[in-house]
């Protein structure tokens, strides 16, 4: 995927869901993976020409894994002139050493987001950007159907009143396969995940299931995504569609 295509789909999401307003200070949540680094490129590029002025910072919650070297991300942020903060935590120790969780993903996500959002507010940001893409949205819907019995996926934009913070997801129209292509083309400095259960989660199960369904019934994946967009899911903002 070329940078121009990335910026086009990012702007589509930002415009259709009103994600960015004049004077916003947006913190980009960086895990070190391909998705969050692609999001950093996308918002850094969008900032150059978007009609509403906004500023960027970047932030990583260090979960406490050994050999998790974020120096490549530090260098990238330095080159982009984006302030970067690393928040240390004991999340890994709590989950795996103290609690010895066999299915830690949900609790890990809750603890990580709590630490992230609190630090974001300390940085003076009013918005935080998560790097969820189209595949994440589809997989979340499928997991919700299978394990919760409801039609749901996380919202493109969500106001957290307790934190006075707005979450945005500018990569929502971008396929994971395109992000892989972008990472390879632009040689993103990806920091490999050290999570011991990476690739063995319910989300991986949903990813594999969507792939199989799409192979057996061509177009299933896109139809799922459009069902989500048109599904009037509670909590989703109104989509702003402009005539072309």
Buried (B, 14 or more C-beta within 10 A) or exposed (E): BEEEEBBEBBBBBBBBBBBBEEEBBBBBBBBBBBBBBBBBBBBBBBBEEBEEEBBBBBBBBBBBBEEBEBEBBBEBBEEBEBEBBBBEBEBBEBBBEEEEBEEBBEBBEEBBBBBBBEBBBEBEBBBBBBBBBBBBBBBBBBBBBEEEEEBBBBBBBBEEEEBEBBBBBBBBBBBBEBBBBBBEEBEBBBBEBBBEBEEEBBBEBBBEBBEEBBEEEEEBBEEBBEBBBEEEBEEBBEEEEEEE
